[in-house]
Amino acid sequence: MSTTVKRVDFIVPEYGRAAANFLPGQWLDVEFDGIDTIGGFSLCSDPSDAQRTDGKAFVSIAVKIAKHPPARHVHESLMEGDKV
């Protein structure tokens, strides 16, 4: 996205699509192992992406770099394929 904002995509399994309904402007609370603080991040994907039926359903969040522990974790430690 930019040098200060990272996009994180979450795969939505078929059984989770019904619960993955959201509206523009909503956010997602994310917990990371070993971090006591919950991060609330803006959803930046199109709501229809969570409902895809081609096996590629996803939701995305935008995370701006900050001192906040969850945001710092995303920018400094989170790796592709990590589970949250």
C-alpha positions as CSV (number, residue, x, y, z in Angstrom):
1,M,0.0,0.0,0.0
2,S,2.7,2.5,1.0
3,T,5.9,2.6,3.1
4,T,3.9,3.4,6.3
5,V,0.8,1.2,5.7
6,K,0.7,-2.5,5.1
7,R,-2.2,-4.5,3.8
8,V,-2.8,-7.9,5.5
9,D,-5.1,-10.4,3.8
10,F,-7.0,-13.1,5.8
11,I,-8.3,-16.1,4.0
12,V,-12.0,-16.8,4.6
13,P,-12.7,-20.5,4.5
14,E,-16.0,-21.7,2.9
15,Y,-17.6,-22.4,6.3
16,G,-16.8,-18.8,7.4
17,R,-18.2,-16.9,4.5
18,A,-21.6,-16.4,6.1
19,A,-20.0,-14.8,9.2
20,A,-17.7,-12.6,7.1
21,N,-20.3,-10.0,6.2
22,F,-19.2,-6.4,6.8
23,L,-19.9,-2.9,5.6
24,P,-17.4,-0.3,4.3
25,G,-15.9,1.6,7.3
26,Q,-16.0,-1.2,9.7
27,W,-12.9,-2.6,11.4
28,L,-11.5,-6.0,12.5
29,D,-10.2,-6.6,16.0
30,V,-7.1,-8.9,15.7
31,E,-5.3,-10.8,18.5
32,F,-1.7,-11.9,18.1
33,D,-0.1,-14.6,20.2
34,G,2.2,-13.1,22.9
35,I,0.7,-9.6,22.6
36,D,-1.8,-8.6,25.3
37,T,-3.2,-5.7,23.4
38,I,-5.9,-6.2,20.8
39,G,-5.5,-4.3,17.5
40,G,-8.5,-2.7,15.8
41,F,-7.7,-2.2,12.1
42,S,-9.7,-0.8,9.2
43,L,-11.1,-3.3,6.7
44,C,-9.9,-2.2,3.2
45,S,-11.2,-5.0,1.0
46,D,-14.5,-5.0,-0.9
47,P,-17.2,-6.7,1.2
48,S,-17.9,-9.0,-1.8
49,D,-14.3,-10.4,-1.6
50,A,-15.3,-12.2,1.6
51,Q,-18.2,-13.9,-0.3
52,R,-16.2,-15.2,-3.3
53,T,-17.1,-18.8,-4.3
54,D,-14.0,-19.5,-6.3
55,G,-12.0,-20.7,-3.2
56,K,-10.3,-17.3,-2.9
57,A,-12.5,-15.5,-0.4
58,F,-10.6,-13.0,1.8
59,V,-10.8,-9.9,3.9
60,S,-8.0,-7.3,4.2
61,I,-7.0,-4.8,6.8
62,A,-4.8,-1.7,6.5
63,V,-2.2,-1.3,9.3
64,K,-0.4,2.0,9.7
65,I,3.0,1.8,11.3
66,A,2.8,2.9,15.0
67,K,4.2,2.2,18.4
68,H,1.0,0.4,19.3
69,P,2.1,-3.2,19.9
70,P,-0.2,-4.9,17.4
71,A,0.7,-2.5,14.6
72,R,4.4,-2.8,15.4
73,H,4.0,-6.6,15.2
74,V,2.5,-6.4,11.8
75,H,5.3,-4.2,10.5
76,E,8.2,-5.8,12.2
77,S,7.3,-9.5,12.8
78,L,4.3,-10.8,10.9
79,M,5.2,-13.1,8.1
80,E,3.2,-14.5,5.2
81,G,1.4,-17.6,6.2
82,D,1.3,-16.7,10.0
83,K,-2.0,-17.6,11.7
84,V,-3.7,-15.1,13.9
